[in-house]
Amino acid sequence: MKLIERVSGHRTDRRPAEGAPTTPAAARLGWLDALRGIAALSVAVYHFALPFYWIPHGTRVPYYLDPGIFGVMLFFLVSGYIIPASLERRGDVRGFWAGRFFRIFPVVVLTVVGSLLILPRQYSVVQPWAYDHPLLTLVGNATMLQDMMGVSNVIGVMWTLTYEMIFYYFATALFVVGWHRRSAPIAIGFAAFAVVLGAWLSLGTISKDLQSTRHLVAAVLLVLLMAMTCISTARPELVRWGGIMLGGLGLTLVLLNGRSTAFETMMIFATMFAGTVLYRLEHGQIERLPAVLCCAFVAVAGFLCGYLYNRGPALWRTWSGSWMSFSYAYAAAWAVFVIGMLLRKRRFPRWLSWLGAISYSVYLLHNPLIHAMNWMLEGHAPIVGWKERGIQLVAFTAALLIVSYAAYRLVEIPFQNLGRKVMKAVNRRFPAPAATAAAPRPAGAPEGAAPAGPEPAMSGNRG
């Protein structure tokens, strides 16, 4: 979830919360980088699949513990933990969304355009539906809400970006109405919904056919344009309107038009808000007992949802092999995150933190590289020997790291820097009006400080 002291404008109080840890920013962010590195590696290994052939009965591993779900849920925990810090540190909704735009879209555009230009049609990573409905696919994916509008993800792994985006909507809405510190009850609410109604909520009730999908995309685009226009003015009242519109849009899509099962959708948001609860616990913004009870409930609910509901037709929605693949992976993601948090003051391997820094590019680029590898091996005899498989794994890993690092250095960092320059120019040309009303703070809530370091890259993937 997201926080902040003001609806728009800049923060005026940067004092640390009473009792907040004083861990150096580099050490604090190092453990998050390490977790993102683990998550990225897990997802890439899951899609590459080759290592599963190297151990006895290894191909059954995803049946018992799905590395893709593990990586995804670990990414979502990290996002839930760090995104509120980003919003609170900025104290500026307009600046937050500008930062999100320059953070997310450039690598997506690079990946999609590069895949279309380089890979032949028979080895394309772009979904076939996108070729049949190019305009609808373009507009739907440009909103990053495609996975809840009945529009095919132009690249399968982009489904998680929809959940990330709607999480930002919820965070913005909660912030502008002053409910941004209520992470625990919101996390519990999503988890309880998942457990009680996880197999009941119908899917795709709005986008039933191509025509209704077109109408939904057009309506969503209109709402988004209005909401972002309001936010871009930086006027407190209009920012509040825009934030509420985003939150309402996100909730409508989640409840009425999800693609995945209701239990997975609700547990994703419960997990993200639980990550926020852990952030608040570390910064003294919530007492230990409520935080522990909340996170324990969410973790148990996620495991139980898999056991109860991830069977039969649901497996096609969650892209998993059994209830165990979901439940064990979900529990493992929680375990790894908690261990990382307990070790946050320790130094993590530099290579793991480096992998975390480039994890967003790894996330988007590993599938196109797998398709490119298959194209290059066309006509080659099947690779079965240990030596040949080892060479293939090393070559693929090296290529992925090199390409991802290049994308990080040449696309991610320059566009983030450009975004900061653009916002400085915008703030000079169109300064935010003096805020007349700060977002109300719940009674007794301490004033917390966000980490001073840069926010980590977000999101994981599978598909």
N, C-alpha and C positions, 0 to 999 in steps of 0.2 A: 504494500500500500504506500501512499505517498503522504508527505507532511508539508508543513511550512507555517510561518507566522503571519504571512500576508497573502492576500488574494493576488496581488500584483505588486510591481515595484520591487525594491531591493530590501534585503533584511537589514534591520537596524540593531539587532542584538546578537552578537556572536559568542556570548559567554557560554562556556561549557556547562552542561547540566551538573547539578550537585551530585557528587559521587561518580561522575562519568569517568571511564578509564582514560588514562593519559598516554596510551600506547602510541608510539610514533606512527605517522600515517603510512610510511613505507611498510612497516611490519604488519600493520592492520590490513592493508590491502594485499600483502603478499599471500596470506592464507586464502583469500578469495581468488586471487589469480591461480593459485595451485589447484583449488577445487574446480575452477573453470577448465584448467588444463586436463584434469582427470576426466571431466565430463566430455570434453571435446574428443579426447583419445578414445573413450568408451564408445561414443557414437560412430566415430570413423571406423573402429575395429568391427563394430556391429554390421555396418554396411559393407565393409570389405569382405568380411566373413572368413577369409582364408585361414586365419589362426585357429579357427574352430576345428579345422581338419587335422591339426597337429597333435591333438590329444585324444586318447581313447574316448569314443562316444562324444567327442567335442561338438558335433553338430547338434547335439541335444541340449547344449548349454542354454540357448535362448528359450527353450521350452520351460526351463526351471527358473532362470533369472535373465530377463531380457536386458542386454547391455544398452539398447536404445532407450528403453523406458528409464533405466537407471540414469543415463546421461541427461535425458530431458528433465527429469524431476530434480536432479542436482542443479541443473541450470536454473530452473524455476525458483528453487530455494535461494540461490545466489541473487537472482533478480529481485525477489521479494525483499531480501535483506538490504540491497544497495540502492535500488531506485528511490526509495523514500529519502535516502541521504542526498541524492542528487537534487531532488525537488526542494528539500529543506535548505540545502546549501545555497541554491540559487535564490530562493525567496521570490521567484519571478516566473509565473506560469508561461508567459510568452517566451522567455528565454529557455525554459525547460523544453518546450515543444520544438523550438528552433534547434536546440541541441539534439533532440531525438531524431529530427529529420536528417540532419547532417551526419548523424551517427549510423543510422540504419540503412538509408536508401542508396548511397553510392555503391556499396559493395553488392547490393542486390542487383542494381542496374548492370554493374560490371559482369556479374555472374550470368545473368540472363542473356545479355547482348553477346558476351563472349561465347556462351554455349551455342547460341543460334548461328554465329558466324563461323565457328570452328568445327563443331561436330556435325557429321552428316545426319540426315533425317533418321536413318535406321538406328543410329546410336545416340540420338538426341536425349538429353536429360529433361527437356521440356515435355510436359505432359501432352498426349495426343489431343485432348479436349481443347487445348490452347490453339492448336492449328485450325480446328474447326470453327472456333469462335474467338478470333484474335482480339477484336475490339472489346468484347465483354471481359475477356481474360485480362487485358491490359488495364482497363478501368478498375475491375474488381481487385486485382493484385496491387494496383497503385494505392488503394485505400488500406492495404494490409489486413483487410477483414474478410478476404475471400473464403476462408475455411468455414465461415459462418454465414455465407451468403449463397451457398450452392454453386460457387464458382470454383473451378479446379485451380489448385495451386500451380502456378506456371512451372515451378520446380517443387517436387514433392516435399522437400525438407522445409519449405517455407510455412508449413501449417502452424508451427509454433509461434511464428511472428504475429499471427492473429491473436493468440492468447496474451502475448506480451503487450500488444497494442491495446487490447481491451483492459488489461491490468492498468495501463497508464490512464485510460479513460476513468476507471473507477478511482484511481488515486487522485486525479485532478478534481473530479466531482466531490470527493470527500474533503479535499483540501479547501475548496472554495466555499463549502458550507460549514467548515470548522469541525468536521468529524474525522479528521485525518489521524487522530490518536486512538481511534477505536478499532485498532487492528484485531485484537483478540476476539471480541464478540463476532466480528465479521468472518474471521477464519473459522470459528466454531459454527457459525450459521451455514457457511458453504459446505463444511464437512458433514454437518447433520443432514442437510438436504441430500447430499450424495448417498449417505447411508440409508435414509428413509425412502427417498424417491428416486434413487439412482437408476432403477430399471423401469420407471414409470413415465418419465417425461418424454414426450414424443419428439422426433427429430424432423428437421426440415419442414416445419408447418407453414412457412411463408413461401419459400422457393420450391414449389411443387413441380414446376415445369420450366421450360426455357423462358416463356413469356413472363411468368411471375418472378423469375430470377432477374430478368432485365429490369422489371419495375422496381424490385428491391434494391438493386445496385444504383439505379437512378435516385431513388429516395434517400438512400444512405449517403450518396455523394452530395446531395443538396443539404442534408443535415450537417455533414462534416464541413462543408464550405461555410455555412452560417456559423457553426461553432468556432471554427478557426478564425473566421473574420472577427468575431467578438473578442476572442482571446488576443488577437494581434493588435487590437486597439490599446491594450493594457489599462483600460479604464476599469476600475474595480467592479462596478455593477455589470458591465458587459462581460468581463472575464468570468464573473459568477454565472451569468447566463450560459456562456460557452461551456464551462465546466459541467454544469448540470445537464446540458444537452448531450455531451459526450458520455456521461455516466448513464443517462437514460437510454441512449442508443446501444451502448454495450450491454446493458442488462436485458434489453429487448431481444437482441440477437442471441444472447446466451440462453435465455429461457424459451425462445420460440424457434430458433433456426440453427441449432448446433448440428455439426456433421458427426462428431464422435458421440459416444454414449454419454448420457447425463452424468453418470457417476465419475467418469474421467474428467469431463469438463469442470464439474463442481470441485473435484479434488485438486485440479490444477490451481484454481483460484484460492482454495483453502490453503494449499501449500505455499503459494506466494505470500498470502497475508500472514501465514505462520512465520515465514522468513522475516517479515517485517516485525513481528512480535519479538523475535530473537534480537533484532537490531535494537528495538526499544529496551529490551532487558539489558543489553550491554551498555546502553547509554542512560540507564537509570530512569527511563520514562514509564516503566511498568514494574510492579513488584514481582519478585521471583515466583511465588506460588501461583498467581494467575497465569503467568507466562508458561510455567512448566505444565500446568494443567491443560492449557490451550494447546500447546504443541503436542503433548502426549495424546490428547483426544484426536487431533488431526492425523497424527501418525498411525494410530490404531484404526481410525476410520478408513484411511487409505488402504491399509492392509485388508481390512474386513470387506471393503467394497470389491476388491479384486476377487476375494474368495466367494462372495455372494453373487456377483453379477458378471464377472468376466468369463463367461461361458457361452457356448453356442454361437449365435449370430453376433454377439458382442465382440467376439475375437476379431471379426472383420473390421470393426470400427476402431478398435484399439491397436490393430496391427500387431497382435501378440499371439503366442501359441497356446497359452493355458492360463488358468487363474494364478498359478504359481509364478509364471513369468512376469505378471504385473505386480502381485503382492510382494514377492521377494525383492524385486527390483526397487519397488517403492520404499520398502524398509531399508534396503541397502543405501539408497540415496540419503535418507535421513541419518543413518548411522555415520556415513562418511562426512556429511555436513557437520554433525555435532562433534565428531572427532576433530575436524578441521578447526571448528570454533574453539574447542578446548585447547588446541595447540596454537592458537592465533599469535601468541607472543613469541613463538619459536621461529627460527629461520627455516624456510622451505627451500628445496633445491632450485637453483636458478633456472634450470632448464624447464622445470615444471611451471614456474611463474611466467617464463617466456612463452611457453605453450598456451598458458591462460591468456596472455596479452593478445595473441593472434587467434584466439579460439573462435571469434565470430567469422573470420575468413575461412578457418578450417571447417567450420560448420556449413558454410555455404558452398565451398569449393570442392569438398571431398567427393561428392557424388558426381559432378561433372568430370572429375579426374578418373573416377572408376569407369565411367562410360568411355572416356578417351582411351583408357588402358585396354578395354575390351575391343575398341576399334583397332588399336595398334596390334592386338594379338589375333586379329581376324585371319583365319586360314592357318594359324599356328597349331601344332599338335597340343592336345590338352597337357597342362602342366601338372604332373603328379609326383615327381621326385622331390625329396626334401631339399636338395640343393637348389633346384629350379624354383621351388616355392619360396625358399629363403631369399633368393635374388629378387623375385617378384615383390615380396613384401618390403624389402629394403628400398628397392627402386621406387615403389609407390609412396612409401613414407617420406623418402627424401624429396620426391617431386611435390608432394602435398605441403610439406613444411616450407620448401623454397617458394612455391607459388603463393602460399598463404602469407608468408613474411613479406613478399613483394607487394601483395595487395594491402597489407597492413601499413607498410611504409609509404607506398606510392598513392594509395587511395584513402584508407581510413584516416591516417593522421593528417594529411593535407586538407581533406574535407572538414575534419573537425576544427582545424585551425581556421579554415575559411568561414565556417559557421560562427566562430567567435568574432572574427573581423566583421562579418555581416551584421551581427547583433550589436556590436559597438557602433557601427554606422547607423543602424536603425535607431538605437537609443539616443544617439546625438541628434538625428533628424526628427525623430518622433518620440521624444522622451515620455516616459510613463507619467501620467498625472499623479500628483501627490495623493497617496492612498488616504481615503477618509475613514475607512473602516477595515481593520485587520480581521482576518478569519478568527472567529471566536474559539477560545481554547476551553476544553472541558474543565470543569471545576477541579482544582487540585492537581492538574497535570503539570509536571515540572517542565521547565523550558529546556529543551535539549539542543545539543549542537551536533551538526552533521560532520562526518569525516572531511578533512580538508583536502584529501587526495582526489585524484581523478576517478570517476566511476568506471567499473569494469565493463567489458563488453557483455552483451546479454545474449541469452537464448541458446537452446540446444535444438536437436532435430532428430527426426526419424521419418521414414516414409518411403 
